[in-house]
């Protein structure tokens, strides 16, 4: 009677089939290699998201302490929803006023005066709004933000487009307008309205800010 000695070479492994590798992954034995990679990627993304959330909270506390506004804050989102239609209104009305296709009566003058008030507030908000630098870091230094707006931004253009030049040179306000529409007054109004044309540049800046708030991109339609 011959004895069979199993030296581990040849023949099927215990409880297996020929060609099976007991070290390979099976349905019941641990996740496959692709599944482990997905799990690792998901873990890394969750960690990065958690760190980003903690950084946003820290930036928020620093911004509130310095009376600054974060560029992705809810307040700025609400403000853009308010100022956006006013900018669109100016983009439509100012060229008509300059070309004298539309006459600026007392009512419109008062509306324009109120719009200027909102644009002054917008300039103040820009002075206090943080920005993201080239290194993708939030700048929360008020002096750096102000210098950037004055020397590298559109402060001068915004100021020229917002000042009430007609009031400065003639002393006549929107609330003291007699409502006369003679040719001289219409020509003067059109001349001063030319200085408001730079307001249309606000529309380009508005579109850039809307990129941070997808829910407000309805203004782009």
Rosetta constraint file for C-alpha pairs under 8 A:
AtomPair CA 11 CA 18 HARMONIC 6.91 0.50
AtomPair CA 12 CA 16 HARMONIC 6.29 0.50
AtomPair CA 12 CA 17 HARMONIC 5.57 0.50
AtomPair CA 12 CA 18 HARMONIC 4.64 0.50
AtomPair CA 12 CA 19 HARMONIC 7.38 0.50
AtomPair CA 12 CA 20 HARMONIC 7.88 0.50
AtomPair CA 13 CA 17 HARMONIC 6.74 0.50
AtomPair CA 13 CA 18 HARMONIC 7.06 0.50
AtomPair CA 13 CA 20 HARMONIC 7.43 0.50
AtomPair CA 13 CA 22 HARMONIC 7.91 0.50
AtomPair CA 16 CA 20 HARMONIC 6.34 0.50
AtomPair CA 20 CA 24 HARMONIC 7.99 0.50
AtomPair CA 25 CA 29 HARMONIC 5.78 0.50
AtomPair CA 25 CA 30 HARMONIC 6.50 0.50
AtomPair CA 25 CA 31 HARMONIC 7.29 0.50
AtomPair CA 25 CA 32 HARMONIC 6.22 0.50
AtomPair CA 26 CA 30 HARMONIC 7.21 0.50
AtomPair CA 26 CA 32 HARMONIC 7.94 0.50
AtomPair CA 27 CA 31 HARMONIC 7.92 0.50
AtomPair CA 31 CA 35 HARMONIC 5.77 0.50
AtomPair CA 31 CA 36 HARMONIC 6.33 0.50
AtomPair CA 32 CA 36 HARMONIC 6.41 0.50
AtomPair CA 33 CA 37 HARMONIC 6.41 0.50
AtomPair CA 34 CA 38 HARMONIC 6.33 0.50
AtomPair CA 35 CA 39 HARMONIC 6.15 0.50
AtomPair CA 36 CA 40 HARMONIC 6.12 0.50
AtomPair CA 37 CA 41 HARMONIC 6.11 0.50
AtomPair CA 38 CA 42 HARMONIC 6.07 0.50
AtomPair CA 39 CA 43 HARMONIC 6.17 0.50
AtomPair CA 40 CA 44 HARMONIC 6.24 0.50
AtomPair CA 41 CA 45 HARMONIC 6.17 0.50
AtomPair CA 42 CA 46 HARMONIC 6.11 0.50
AtomPair CA 43 CA 47 HARMONIC 6.21 0.50
AtomPair CA 44 CA 48 HARMONIC 6.19 0.50
AtomPair CA 45 CA 49 HARMONIC 6.04 0.50
AtomPair CA 46 CA 50 HARMONIC 6.10 0.50
AtomPair CA 47 CA 51 HARMONIC 6.22 0.50
AtomPair CA 48 CA 52 HARMONIC 6.10 0.50
AtomPair CA 49 CA 53 HARMONIC 6.10 0.50
AtomPair CA 50 CA 54 HARMONIC 6.24 0.50
AtomPair CA 51 CA 55 HARMONIC 6.13 0.50
AtomPair CA 52 CA 56 HARMONIC 6.16 0.50
AtomPair CA 53 CA 57 HARMONIC 6.34 0.50
AtomPair CA 54 CA 58 HARMONIC 6.25 0.50
AtomPair CA 55 CA 59 HARMONIC 6.08 0.50
AtomPair CA 56 CA 60 HARMONIC 6.02 0.50
AtomPair CA 57 CA 61 HARMONIC 6.33 0.50
AtomPair CA 58 CA 62 HARMONIC 6.32 0.50
AtomPair CA 59 CA 63 HARMONIC 5.99 0.50
AtomPair CA 59 CA 70 HARMONIC 7.91 0.50
AtomPair CA 59 CA 138 HARMONIC 7.74 0.50
AtomPair CA 60 CA 64 HARMONIC 6.15 0.50
AtomPair CA 60 CA 70 HARMONIC 7.08 0.50
AtomPair CA 61 CA 65 HARMONIC 6.21 0.50
AtomPair CA 62 CA 66 HARMONIC 6.33 0.50
AtomPair CA 62 CA 140 HARMONIC 7.51 0.50
AtomPair CA 63 CA 67 HARMONIC 5.90 0.50
AtomPair CA 63 CA 68 HARMONIC 4.68 0.50
AtomPair CA 63 CA 69 HARMONIC 6.19 0.50
AtomPair CA 63 CA 70 HARMONIC 6.77 0.50
AtomPair CA 63 CA 140 HARMONIC 6.53 0.50
AtomPair CA 64 CA 68 HARMONIC 5.95 0.50
AtomPair CA 64 CA 69 HARMONIC 7.49 0.50
AtomPair CA 66 CA 140 HARMONIC 7.86 0.50
AtomPair CA 66 CA 142 HARMONIC 7.65 0.50
AtomPair CA 67 CA 128 HARMONIC 7.27 0.50
AtomPair CA 68 CA 128 HARMONIC 4.98 0.50
AtomPair CA 68 CA 129 HARMONIC 5.72 0.50
AtomPair CA 68 CA 130 HARMONIC 6.56 0.50
AtomPair CA 68 CA 140 HARMONIC 7.27 0.50
AtomPair CA 68 CA 142 HARMONIC 7.48 0.50
AtomPair CA 69 CA 73 HARMONIC 6.84 0.50
AtomPair CA 69 CA 75 HARMONIC 7.81 0.50
AtomPair CA 69 CA 76 HARMONIC 7.36 0.50
AtomPair CA 69 CA 125 HARMONIC 7.79 0.50
AtomPair CA 69 CA 128 HARMONIC 6.00 0.50
AtomPair CA 69 CA 129 HARMONIC 4.53 0.50
AtomPair CA 69 CA 130 HARMONIC 5.94 0.50
AtomPair CA 70 CA 76 HARMONIC 7.70 0.50
AtomPair CA 70 CA 129 HARMONIC 5.95 0.50
AtomPair CA 70 CA 130 HARMONIC 5.33 0.50
AtomPair CA 70 CA 131 HARMONIC 7.41 0.50
AtomPair CA 71 CA 76 HARMONIC 6.84 0.50
AtomPair CA 71 CA 129 HARMONIC 6.31 0.50
AtomPair CA 71 CA 130 HARMONIC 5.92 0.50
AtomPair CA 71 CA 131 HARMONIC 6.15 0.50
AtomPair CA 72 CA 76 HARMONIC 6.94 0.50
AtomPair CA 72 CA 77 HARMONIC 7.37 0.50
AtomPair CA 72 CA 212 HARMONIC 6.66 0.50
AtomPair CA 72 CA 213 HARMONIC 7.67 0.50
AtomPair CA 73 CA 77 HARMONIC 6.52 0.50
AtomPair CA 74 CA 78 HARMONIC 6.30 0.50
AtomPair CA 75 CA 79 HARMONIC 6.18 0.50
AtomPair CA 76 CA 80 HARMONIC 6.10 0.50
AtomPair CA 77 CA 81 HARMONIC 6.40 0.50
AtomPair CA 77 CA 213 HARMONIC 6.97 0.50
AtomPair CA 77 CA 216 HARMONIC 7.89 0.50
AtomPair CA 78 CA 82 HARMONIC 6.48 0.50
AtomPair CA 79 CA 83 HARMONIC 6.08 0.50
AtomPair CA 80 CA 84 HARMONIC 5.48 0.50
AtomPair CA 80 CA 206 HARMONIC 7.59 0.50
AtomPair CA 80 CA 210 HARMONIC 7.90 0.50
AtomPair CA 81 CA 85 HARMONIC 7.36 0.50
AtomPair CA 81 CA 216 HARMONIC 7.06 0.50
AtomPair CA 82 CA 86 HARMONIC 7.30 0.50
AtomPair CA 83 CA 87 HARMONIC 6.25 0.50
AtomPair CA 83 CA 118 HARMONIC 7.43 0.50
AtomPair CA 83 CA 119 HARMONIC 7.97 0.50
AtomPair CA 83 CA 122 HARMONIC 7.91 0.50
AtomPair CA 84 CA 88 HARMONIC 6.37 0.50
AtomPair CA 84 CA 206 HARMONIC 6.97 0.50
AtomPair CA 84 CA 219 HARMONIC 7.41 0.50
AtomPair CA 85 CA 89 HARMONIC 6.09 0.50
AtomPair CA 86 CA 90 HARMONIC 6.34 0.50
AtomPair CA 86 CA 115 HARMONIC 7.03 0.50
AtomPair CA 87 CA 91 HARMONIC 6.21 0.50
AtomPair CA 87 CA 199 HARMONIC 7.61 0.50
AtomPair CA 87 CA 200 HARMONIC 7.38 0.50
AtomPair CA 87 CA 202 HARMONIC 6.79 0.50
AtomPair CA 87 CA 203 HARMONIC 6.35 0.50
AtomPair CA 88 CA 92 HARMONIC 6.41 0.50
AtomPair CA 88 CA 203 HARMONIC 7.09 0.50
AtomPair CA 89 CA 93 HARMONIC 6.07 0.50
AtomPair CA 90 CA 94 HARMONIC 5.52 0.50
AtomPair CA 90 CA 199 HARMONIC 7.17 0.50
AtomPair CA 90 CA 200 HARMONIC 7.13 0.50
AtomPair CA 91 CA 95 HARMONIC 7.10 0.50
AtomPair CA 91 CA 199 HARMONIC 7.24 0.50
AtomPair CA 91 CA 200 HARMONIC 5.24 0.50
AtomPair CA 91 CA 203 HARMONIC 7.73 0.50
AtomPair CA 92 CA 96 HARMONIC 7.04 0.50
AtomPair CA 93 CA 97 HARMONIC 6.18 0.50
AtomPair CA 93 CA 102 HARMONIC 7.97 0.50
AtomPair CA 94 CA 98 HARMONIC 6.14 0.50
AtomPair CA 94 CA 193 HARMONIC 6.77 0.50
AtomPair CA 94 CA 196 HARMONIC 6.88 0.50
AtomPair CA 94 CA 197 HARMONIC 6.54 0.50
AtomPair CA 95 CA 99 HARMONIC 6.15 0.50
AtomPair CA 95 CA 197 HARMONIC 7.19 0.50
AtomPair CA 96 CA 100 HARMONIC 6.06 0.50
AtomPair CA 96 CA 101 HARMONIC 5.13 0.50
AtomPair CA 96 CA 102 HARMONIC 5.44 0.50
AtomPair CA 97 CA 101 HARMONIC 6.14 0.50
AtomPair CA 97 CA 102 HARMONIC 5.14 0.50
AtomPair CA 97 CA 103 HARMONIC 6.35 0.50
AtomPair CA 97 CA 104 HARMONIC 6.95 0.50
AtomPair CA 97 CA 189 HARMONIC 8.00 0.50
AtomPair CA 97 CA 190 HARMONIC 6.06 0.50
AtomPair CA 97 CA 193 HARMONIC 6.75 0.50
AtomPair CA 98 CA 189 HARMONIC 7.94 0.50
AtomPair CA 98 CA 190 HARMONIC 4.59 0.50
AtomPair CA 98 CA 191 HARMONIC 7.00 0.50
AtomPair CA 98 CA 193 HARMONIC 5.62 0.50
AtomPair CA 98 CA 194 HARMONIC 5.95 0.50
AtomPair CA 99 CA 190 HARMONIC 7.05 0.50
AtomPair CA 100 CA 186 HARMONIC 7.35 0.50
AtomPair CA 100 CA 187 HARMONIC 7.94 0.50
AtomPair CA 100 CA 190 HARMONIC 6.42 0.50
AtomPair CA 103 CA 181 HARMONIC 7.69 0.50
AtomPair CA 103 CA 186 HARMONIC 7.17 0.50
AtomPair CA 104 CA 108 HARMONIC 5.68 0.50
AtomPair CA 104 CA 109 HARMONIC 6.24 0.50
AtomPair CA 104 CA 186 HARMONIC 7.99 0.50
AtomPair CA 104 CA 189 HARMONIC 7.60 0.50
AtomPair CA 105 CA 109 HARMONIC 6.09 0.50
AtomPair CA 105 CA 179 HARMONIC 5.76 0.50
AtomPair CA 105 CA 181 HARMONIC 7.78 0.50
AtomPair CA 106 CA 110 HARMONIC 6.27 0.50
AtomPair CA 106 CA 174 HARMONIC 6.34 0.50
AtomPair CA 106 CA 175 HARMONIC 7.08 0.50
AtomPair CA 106 CA 177 HARMONIC 5.85 0.50
AtomPair CA 106 CA 178 HARMONIC 7.30 0.50
AtomPair CA 106 CA 179 HARMONIC 5.51 0.50
AtomPair CA 107 CA 111 HARMONIC 6.30 0.50
AtomPair CA 108 CA 112 HARMONIC 6.01 0.50
AtomPair CA 109 CA 113 HARMONIC 6.16 0.50
AtomPair CA 109 CA 174 HARMONIC 4.79 0.50
AtomPair CA 109 CA 175 HARMONIC 7.54 0.50
AtomPair CA 110 CA 114 HARMONIC 6.38 0.50
AtomPair CA 110 CA 174 HARMONIC 5.17 0.50
AtomPair CA 110 CA 175 HARMONIC 6.26 0.50
AtomPair CA 111 CA 115 HARMONIC 6.25 0.50
AtomPair CA 112 CA 116 HARMONIC 6.18 0.50
AtomPair CA 113 CA 117 HARMONIC 6.55 0.50
AtomPair CA 113 CA 174 HARMONIC 6.67 0.50
AtomPair CA 114 CA 118 HARMONIC 6.67 0.50
AtomPair CA 115 CA 119 HARMONIC 6.30 0.50
AtomPair CA 116 CA 120 HARMONIC 6.20 0.50
AtomPair CA 116 CA 162 HARMONIC 5.82 0.50
AtomPair CA 116 CA 163 HARMONIC 7.64 0.50
AtomPair CA 117 CA 121 HARMONIC 6.45 0.50
AtomPair CA 118 CA 122 HARMONIC 6.20 0.50
AtomPair CA 119 CA 123 HARMONIC 6.32 0.50
AtomPair CA 119 CA 162 HARMONIC 6.76 0.50
AtomPair CA 120 CA 124 HARMONIC 6.48 0.50
AtomPair CA 120 CA 162 HARMONIC 7.19 0.50
AtomPair CA 121 CA 125 HARMONIC 6.22 0.50
AtomPair CA 122 CA 126 HARMONIC 6.22 0.50
AtomPair CA 123 CA 127 HARMONIC 6.35 0.50
AtomPair CA 123 CA 155 HARMONIC 7.65 0.50
AtomPair CA 123 CA 158 HARMONIC 7.53 0.50
AtomPair CA 124 CA 128 HARMONIC 6.58 0.50
AtomPair CA 125 CA 129 HARMONIC 6.04 0.50
AtomPair CA 126 CA 149 HARMONIC 7.46 0.50
AtomPair CA 127 CA 142 HARMONIC 7.84 0.50
AtomPair CA 127 CA 145 HARMONIC 6.46 0.50
AtomPair CA 127 CA 146 HARMONIC 5.30 0.50
AtomPair CA 127 CA 149 HARMONIC 6.75 0.50
AtomPair CA 128 CA 142 HARMONIC 6.71 0.50
AtomPair CA 128 CA 145 HARMONIC 7.10 0.50
AtomPair CA 128 CA 146 HARMONIC 7.49 0.50
AtomPair CA 129 CA 145 HARMONIC 7.27 0.50
AtomPair CA 130 CA 138 HARMONIC 6.67 0.50
AtomPair CA 130 CA 139 HARMONIC 5.63 0.50
AtomPair CA 130 CA 140 HARMONIC 5.57 0.50
AtomPair CA 130 CA 141 HARMONIC 7.79 0.50
AtomPair CA 130 CA 142 HARMONIC 7.89 0.50
AtomPair CA 130 CA 145 HARMONIC 6.48 0.50
AtomPair CA 131 CA 138 HARMONIC 5.72 0.50
AtomPair CA 131 CA 139 HARMONIC 5.54 0.50
AtomPair CA 131 CA 140 HARMONIC 7.67 0.50
AtomPair CA 131 CA 145 HARMONIC 7.46 0.50
AtomPair CA 132 CA 136 HARMONIC 5.55 0.50
AtomPair CA 132 CA 137 HARMONIC 5.33 0.50
AtomPair CA 132 CA 138 HARMONIC 4.60 0.50
AtomPair CA 132 CA 139 HARMONIC 6.07 0.50
AtomPair CA 133 CA 137 HARMONIC 5.52 0.50
AtomPair CA 133 CA 138 HARMONIC 6.52 0.50
AtomPair CA 133 CA 139 HARMONIC 6.70 0.50
AtomPair CA 139 CA 144 HARMONIC 7.81 0.50
AtomPair CA 139 CA 145 HARMONIC 7.47 0.50
AtomPair CA 140 CA 145 HARMONIC 7.59 0.50
AtomPair CA 141 CA 145 HARMONIC 6.26 0.50
AtomPair CA 142 CA 146 HARMONIC 6.15 0.50
AtomPair CA 143 CA 147 HARMONIC 6.12 0.50
AtomPair CA 144 CA 148 HARMONIC 6.05 0.50
AtomPair CA 145 CA 149 HARMONIC 6.37 0.50
AtomPair CA 146 CA 150 HARMONIC 6.16 0.50
AtomPair CA 147 CA 151 HARMONIC 5.76 0.50
AtomPair CA 147 CA 152 HARMONIC 7.46 0.50
AtomPair CA 148 CA 152 HARMONIC 5.01 0.50
AtomPair CA 148 CA 153 HARMONIC 5.97 0.50
AtomPair CA 149 CA 153 HARMONIC 4.14 0.50
AtomPair CA 149 CA 154 HARMONIC 6.37 0.50
AtomPair CA 149 CA 155 HARMONIC 5.88 0.50
AtomPair CA 150 CA 154 HARMONIC 6.89 0.50
AtomPair CA 150 CA 155 HARMONIC 5.11 0.50
AtomPair CA 150 CA 156 HARMONIC 7.10 0.50
AtomPair CA 151 CA 155 HARMONIC 7.73 0.50
AtomPair CA 154 CA 158 HARMONIC 5.99 0.50
AtomPair CA 155 CA 159 HARMONIC 6.06 0.50
AtomPair CA 156 CA 160 HARMONIC 6.19 0.50
AtomPair CA 157 CA 161 HARMONIC 6.10 0.50
AtomPair CA 157 CA 198 HARMONIC 6.39 0.50
AtomPair CA 157 CA 199 HARMONIC 7.97 0.50
AtomPair CA 158 CA 162 HARMONIC 6.02 0.50
AtomPair CA 158 CA 198 HARMONIC 7.30 0.50
AtomPair CA 158 CA 199 HARMONIC 6.90 0.50
AtomPair CA 159 CA 163 HARMONIC 6.03 0.50
AtomPair CA 160 CA 195 HARMONIC 6.68 0.50
AtomPair CA 160 CA 196 HARMONIC 7.38 0.50
AtomPair CA 160 CA 198 HARMONIC 7.84 0.50
AtomPair CA 161 CA 195 HARMONIC 5.74 0.50
AtomPair CA 161 CA 196 HARMONIC 4.41 0.50
AtomPair CA 161 CA 197 HARMONIC 6.81 0.50
AtomPair CA 161 CA 198 HARMONIC 5.60 0.50
AtomPair CA 161 CA 199 HARMONIC 5.53 0.50
AtomPair CA 162 CA 196 HARMONIC 6.90 0.50
AtomPair CA 162 CA 199 HARMONIC 7.66 0.50
AtomPair CA 164 CA 168 HARMONIC 6.37 0.50
AtomPair CA 165 CA 169 HARMONIC 6.15 0.50
AtomPair CA 165 CA 192 HARMONIC 6.43 0.50
AtomPair CA 166 CA 170 HARMONIC 5.71 0.50
AtomPair CA 166 CA 171 HARMONIC 7.11 0.50
AtomPair CA 166 CA 172 HARMONIC 6.75 0.50
AtomPair CA 166 CA 173 HARMONIC 7.54 0.50
AtomPair CA 166 CA 189 HARMONIC 7.50 0.50
AtomPair CA 166 CA 192 HARMONIC 6.17 0.50
AtomPair CA 167 CA 171 HARMONIC 4.48 0.50
AtomPair CA 167 CA 172 HARMONIC 4.88 0.50
AtomPair CA 167 CA 173 HARMONIC 5.30 0.50
AtomPair CA 168 CA 172 HARMONIC 7.97 0.50
AtomPair CA 172 CA 176 HARMONIC 6.16 0.50
AtomPair CA 172 CA 177 HARMONIC 6.71 0.50
AtomPair CA 173 CA 177 HARMONIC 6.42 0.50
AtomPair CA 180 CA 185 HARMONIC 7.63 0.50
AtomPair CA 181 CA 185 HARMONIC 6.31 0.50
AtomPair CA 181 CA 186 HARMONIC 6.14 0.50
AtomPair CA 182 CA 186 HARMONIC 6.21 0.50
AtomPair CA 183 CA 187 HARMONIC 6.05 0.50
AtomPair CA 184 CA 188 HARMONIC 6.22 0.50
AtomPair CA 185 CA 189 HARMONIC 6.04 0.50
AtomPair CA 186 CA 190 HARMONIC 6.15 0.50
AtomPair CA 187 CA 191 HARMONIC 6.12 0.50
AtomPair CA 188 CA 192 HARMONIC 6.28 0.50
AtomPair CA 189 CA 193 HARMONIC 6.03 0.50
AtomPair CA 190 CA 194 HARMONIC 6.49 0.50
AtomPair CA 191 CA 195 HARMONIC 7.65 0.50
AtomPair CA 192 CA 196 HARMONIC 7.45 0.50
AtomPair CA 193 CA 197 HARMONIC 7.03 0.50
AtomPair CA 198 CA 202 HARMONIC 7.69 0.50
AtomPair CA 199 CA 203 HARMONIC 7.78 0.50
AtomPair CA 200 CA 204 HARMONIC 7.70 0.50
AtomPair CA 201 CA 205 HARMONIC 6.80 0.50
AtomPair CA 202 CA 206 HARMONIC 6.02 0.50
AtomPair CA 203 CA 207 HARMONIC 6.30 0.50
AtomPair CA 204 CA 208 HARMONIC 6.50 0.50
AtomPair CA 205 CA 209 HARMONIC 6.40 0.50
AtomPair CA 206 CA 210 HARMONIC 6.16 0.50
AtomPair CA 207 CA 211 HARMONIC 6.66 0.50
AtomPair CA 207 CA 220 HARMONIC 7.19 0.50
AtomPair CA 208 CA 212 HARMONIC 7.80 0.50
AtomPair CA 209 CA 213 HARMONIC 7.37 0.50
AtomPair CA 210 CA 214 HARMONIC 6.69 0.50
AtomPair CA 210 CA 216 HARMONIC 6.19 0.50
AtomPair CA 210 CA 217 HARMONIC 5.91 0.50
AtomPair CA 211 CA 217 HARMONIC 7.32 0.50
AtomPair CA 213 CA 217 HARMONIC 7.03 0.50
AtomPair CA 217 CA 221 HARMONIC 7.41 0.50
